[in-house]
Amino acid sequence: MVNSAVGEKSPARKAIAAAQRVVVKVGSSSLTTAEGGLDHERLDALVGTLATQAEAGKQLVLVSSGAIAAGIAPLGLRGRPRDLATQQAAASVGQQALAHAYATSFARHHLTVGQVLLTTDDVVRRSHYRNARRTLKRLLALGAMPVVNENDTVATAEIRFGDNDRLAALVAHLVSAEAMILLSDVDALYDGDPRNEDSSVVPEVTSAADMAGVSVTSTGTSGLGTGGMASKVEAARVARSAGIPVLLTSAELAARALDGADVGTAFEATGAHLSARRFWLAHAASARGRLHLDEGAVAAVVKRRRSLLAAGVTGLEGAFEGGDVVELAGPSGAVVARGVVAYDAGELPDLIGRSSHELPPEQRREVVHADDLVAVR
């Protein structure tokens, strides 16, 4: 939905223009050549834009893809490798080149770069999550420019973010960002393939209705990255659900995007800013199992924000332990919430479906306490 008032910005664009702490994510295709290797001209242009914003007083965190793509040409590879070992080898070469290029380019603007490499383990584990949060915020306080990337050199298939769009959304919450900018090789979200003439730009996303009929791809067009429009839309959903507006556009329009200009697609924030713990529960932590709930328990947990009691549990999946994060699913099987379970999986079969007064005193505690619950959409 576009604001009909001439020259008036949407709430999302106003918020983005006013934001003083912004996470900017740039994709591989915007930093590298088609053959692999860094495109220093485009990297320098992006750095110049970010430096101008930093000089104006904004705090920026750059989430940058490109490590694997930057290692393709130096290693003589024909294209992006598919096997994990070669991807890690390319990342080990490309990450060094990428970090050096950023440090050199930002130094021309008298800005210091702090490289931060993350795997999902750094946000899935609660203690690591807190450490990453402290490190990033301290870098900003010291006036450095954090440059974040997934640690592709050591990340395995089991512990990968999968794409840096999701990583950017997690980082945006880690640093309490007021806006997130997603930069790619496409200038906006389209309702179809942007290469087709009959596809139209979706200028604003304020609700699910604005996404009706929109078809997005799960892979990028350049062949160098792992993301695609689907991953960007999902990253925008995660960020906006935590109160962070998002702008999606091309790297060439980065300067205008950061100024809140009428470019790209703006995603309006839909939820309040979540506490670090609740965001971690909702989006970062790995679920170790699943509890199935009856309709009454779903209403209590989701609508009334009550604790989950054994009486409302109808079944369970997984080999979780007390203190693990589990998903809570309704009768249809759809996940409605996530939370920290108080019992081991082996303890619950004798408890589920029973009222508290039917249980021994030592087993009358909540299955998942309200303070350790968060509804998911």
C-alpha positions in Angstrom: 0.0 0.0 0.0 1.5 3.4 -1.1 0.7 6.5 0.8 -1.5 8.6 -1.4 -0.3 12.0 0.0 2.1 13.5 -2.5 5.6 13.6 -1.2 4.7 12.0 2.1 6.8 9.1 3.2 5.4 5.9 4.7 5.9 5.2 8.4 8.5 2.6 7.5 10.5 5.0 5.3 10.3 7.7 8.0 11.6 5.3 10.6 14.4 4.1 8.3 15.5 7.7 7.5 15.5 8.6 11.2 17.3 5.5 12.4 20.6 6.1 14.1 21.7 2.5 14.4 21.3 0.5 11.1 22.3 -3.0 10.0 23.2 -3.1 6.3 23.4 -6.5 4.5 25.1 -6.8 1.1 25.0 -9.9 -1.1 27.8 -11.7 -3.0 26.5 -10.5 -6.4 26.9 -6.9 -5.3 30.6 -7.3 -4.4 32.1 -9.8 -6.8 32.5 -10.3 -10.6 30.7 -13.0 -12.6 33.9 -15.0 -12.7 34.5 -14.8 -9.0 36.9 -12.5 -7.2 36.1 -9.1 -5.6 34.8 -6.1 -7.6 36.8 -3.4 -5.8 35.0 -0.6 -7.6 31.6 -1.6 -6.3 33.0 -2.5 -2.9 34.6 1.0 -2.6 31.4 2.6 -3.7 29.4 0.9 -0.9 32.1 1.7 1.6 31.9 5.4 0.5 28.2 5.4 1.1 28.5 3.8 4.5 31.3 6.2 5.5 29.2 9.2 4.6 26.4 7.9 6.9 28.9 7.2 9.7 30.3 10.7 9.4 26.8 12.1 9.8 26.6 10.3 13.1 24.9 7.0 12.3 26.1 3.7 13.8 26.3 1.0 11.2 26.8 -2.7 11.2 27.7 -4.3 7.8 26.7 -7.9 7.3 28.6 -8.9 4.2 28.4 -12.0 2.0 31.1 -12.7 -0.6 33.8 -14.8 1.2 33.2 -17.9 -0.9 32.7 -16.0 -4.1 35.8 -14.0 -3.5 37.9 -17.2 -3.3 36.7 -18.7 -6.6 39.0 -16.9 -9.0 42.2 -17.1 -6.8 41.8 -20.8 -6.5 41.1 -21.3 -10.2 37.6 -22.7 -9.7 35.1 -22.6 -12.5 32.1 -21.5 -10.3 30.7 -21.7 -6.9 31.7 -25.0 -5.4 28.9 -27.4 -4.3 30.8 -29.6 -1.9 31.4 -28.4 1.7 35.1 -28.9 1.8 35.8 -26.8 -1.3 33.3 -24.1 -0.1 35.3 -23.9 3.1 38.6 -23.8 1.2 37.3 -21.0 -1.0 36.0 -19.2 2.1 39.4 -19.4 3.8 41.0 -17.6 0.8 38.1 -15.3 0.1 37.5 -14.2 3.7 41.1 -12.9 3.9 40.7 -11.0 0.7 37.3 -9.6 1.7 38.5 -8.4 5.2 41.6 -6.8 3.7 39.5 -5.0 1.1 37.1 -3.6 3.6 39.9 -2.6 6.0 41.7 -0.8 3.3 38.7 0.9 1.8 37.3 2.1 5.2 40.7 3.3 6.2 40.6 5.9 3.4 37.7 7.4 5.3 39.5 7.1 8.7 37.2 4.3 9.9 38.4 1.2 11.7 36.9 -2.2 10.9 36.2 -4.9 13.4 35.7 -8.3 11.7 33.1 -10.6 13.4 32.7 -14.2 12.1 29.7 -16.1 13.4 28.2 -19.5 13.1 24.7 -20.5 14.3 26.3 -22.0 17.4 27.1 -18.4 18.4 23.5 -17.5 18.5 21.8 -20.8 19.3 23.7 -21.1 22.6 22.4 -18.6 25.0 25.8 -17.7 26.5 27.4 -17.3 23.0 24.4 -15.1 22.0 25.1 -12.8 24.9 28.8 -12.7 24.1 28.2 -11.8 20.5 25.7 -9.1 21.6 28.3 -7.6 23.9 31.1 -7.7 21.4 29.1 -6.0 18.6 27.8 -3.2 20.9 31.3 -2.6 22.3 32.7 -2.2 18.8 30.0 0.4 18.0 30.7 2.2 21.3 34.4 2.4 20.3 33.5 3.9 17.0 34.5 0.9 14.9 32.6 -0.5 11.9 31.6 -4.1 12.6 31.8 -6.2 9.5 29.9 -9.5 10.1 29.9 -12.7 8.0 29.1 -16.3 8.6 32.3 -18.2 9.4 32.1 -20.3 6.2 35.6 -21.7 6.8 34.5 -23.8 9.8 30.7 -23.9 9.5 29.3 -27.3 8.6 26.0 -28.1 6.9 24.4 -28.7 10.3 25.5 -25.3 11.8 25.1 -22.9 8.9 22.8 -20.0 8.8 22.1 -20.9 5.2 22.2 -17.3 4.0 23.4 -14.0 5.4 19.9 -12.5 5.1 18.8 -14.5 8.2 22.1 -13.7 9.9 21.5 -9.9 9.3 18.0 -10.2 10.9 19.6 -11.8 14.0 22.4 -9.3 14.1 19.8 -6.4 13.8 18.3 -7.6 17.0 21.6 -8.3 18.7 22.7 -4.7 18.3 19.2 -3.2 18.9 19.1 -1.7 15.4 16.4 0.8 14.5 16.4 -0.3 10.8 17.7 -2.9 8.5 18.7 -2.5 4.8 19.0 -5.5 2.5 21.1 -4.8 -0.6 21.2 -7.2 -3.6 21.3 -7.2 -7.4 17.5 -6.5 -7.6 16.1 -3.0 -6.9 13.0 -4.1 -5.1 10.6 -6.9 -4.3 8.5 -7.7 -7.4 5.2 -9.6 -7.6 6.9 -12.0 -10.0 10.2 -12.6 -11.7 11.8 -9.1 -12.0 13.1 -10.1 -15.4 9.6 -10.3 -16.8 8.1 -7.1 -18.1 4.7 -7.9 -16.6 6.1 -8.0 -13.1 5.5 -5.0 -10.9 7.3 -3.5 -7.9 5.8 -4.0 -4.4 6.7 -0.6 -2.9 5.3 -1.2 0.6 4.6 -4.2 2.8 2.5 -3.4 5.8 0.6 -6.6 6.3 0.2 -10.1 4.9 -2.3 -8.8 2.4 0.5 -6.9 0.6 2.3 -10.2 -0.1 -0.8 -11.9 -1.6 0.0 -13.2 -5.0 3.8 -12.4 -4.7 6.0 -15.2 -6.0 9.6 -15.2 -4.8 12.5 -17.4 -5.7 14.6 -19.4 -3.2 17.9 -18.9 -5.1 19.8 -15.9 -6.3 20.2 -15.0 -10.0 24.0 -14.6 -10.0 24.8 -18.2 -9.0 27.4 -16.8 -6.5 25.3 -16.5 -3.4 23.1 -18.9 -1.3 20.2 -16.5 -0.8 17.4 -15.3 -3.0 14.3 -13.2 -2.7 12.6 -15.8 -0.5 15.4 -15.6 2.1 15.2 -11.8 2.1 11.5 -11.8 2.6 11.9 -14.2 5.5 14.6 -12.1 7.0 12.4 -9.0 6.7 9.6 -11.0 8.5 11.9 -11.9 11.4 13.2 -8.3 11.8 9.8 -6.6 11.4 8.2 -9.0 13.9 10.7 -7.6 16.4 9.9 -4.0 15.7 12.7 -3.3 13.1 11.6 -1.8 9.8 13.3 -3.1 6.7 14.2 -1.7 3.2 15.0 -4.0 0.4 16.8 -2.6 -2.7 19.9 -2.8 -4.9 23.4 -1.9 -3.7 23.5 0.9 -6.3 20.7 2.6 -4.5 22.3 2.2 -1.0 22.8 5.9 -0.4 19.2 6.8 -1.2 17.9 3.8 0.8 19.8 4.9 3.9 18.2 8.4 3.5 14.7 6.9 3.4 14.1 7.8 -0.2 11.2 6.3 -2.2 13.3 3.3 -3.6 13.0 -0.4 -3.2 10.4 -2.1 -1.0 9.8 -0.9 2.6 8.6 -3.4 5.2 6.8 -1.8 8.1 7.5 -3.1 11.6 4.7 -5.3 12.8 5.6 -6.0 16.4 7.2 -4.5 19.5 10.9 -4.8 20.1 11.4 -8.1 21.8 13.7 -8.6 24.8 17.0 -10.4 23.9 15.8 -13.6 25.6 12.4 -13.6 23.8 13.9 -12.9 20.4 16.5 -15.7 21.0 13.6 -18.1 21.9 11.6 -17.1 18.8 14.2 -17.0 16.1 17.7 -18.0 17.2 17.6 -21.1 19.4 17.4 -24.6 17.9 14.4 -26.6 19.0 15.2 -30.0 20.4 11.7 -31.4 20.3 8.0 -30.6 20.0 5.0 -30.7 22.4 1.5 -31.2 21.0 -1.2 -29.1 22.7 -5.0 -29.2 22.8 -7.1 -26.2 21.8 -7.4 -25.0 25.4 -3.7 -25.0 26.0 -3.1 -23.1 22.7 -5.5 -20.4 23.7 -3.9 -20.2 27.2 -0.4 -20.0 25.8 -0.9 -17.7 22.8 -3.9 -15.5 23.7 -3.6 -15.3 27.5 0.2 -15.7 27.7 -0.2 -18.3 30.4 2.2 -21.1 31.4 1.8 -24.5 29.7 0.6 -27.2 32.2 0.7 -30.9 31.7 -3.0 -31.1 31.4 -2.9 -29.3 28.0 -0.2 -31.5 26.5 -1.4 -34.3 24.2 1.9 -35.7 22.9 5.6 -35.1 22.4 8.4 -35.7 19.9 12.2 -35.6 20.4 14.8 -36.6 23.0 15.0 -33.2 24.7 16.1 -32.5 28.3 14.9 -30.0 30.9 16.2 -26.6 29.9 16.1 -27.3 26.1 14.0 -25.2 23.7 11.0 -27.0 22.2 8.3 -26.1 19.7 4.6 -26.0 20.8 2.2 -27.2 18.2 -1.6 -27.0 18.1 -4.0 -29.8 17.1 -3.5 -29.0 13.4 0.3 -29.6 13.8 1.1 -25.9 13.2 3.8 -24.5 15.6 2.2 -21.7 17.7 5.0 -21.0 20.2 8.5 -21.9 21.4 9.7 -22.2 24.9 12.1 -23.7 27.5 10.8 -27.0 28.7 11.1 -27.9 32.4 11.1 -31.7 32.1 13.1 -34.3 30.2 11.3 -36.1 27.4 11.3 -39.3 29.4 9.5 -37.7 32.4 6.5 -36.3 30.5 4.6 -39.4 29.2 3.3 -40.1 32.8 2.3 -36.5 33.3 0.6 -35.3 30.1 -3.1 -34.9 30.1 -3.3 -34.9 33.9 -4.4 -32.0 36.0 -2.0 -30.5 38.6 -4.0 -31.9 41.6 -3.6 -35.4 40.1 0.2 -35.1 40.2 2.6 -35.5 43.1 3.7 -32.2 44.6 7.2 -32.4 43.1 5.7 -32.7 39.6 3.1 -29.9 39.7 5.4 -27.3 38.2 4.7 -25.9 34.7 5.9 -27.8 31.7 6.9 -24.5 30.2 6.7 -21.3 32.3 5.1 -18.2 30.8 8.4 -16.3 31.3 10.1 -18.9 29.0 7.5 -18.8 26.3 7.1 -16.8 23.1 4.3 -17.1 20.5 5.4 -17.4 16.9 3.6 -16.2 13.8 
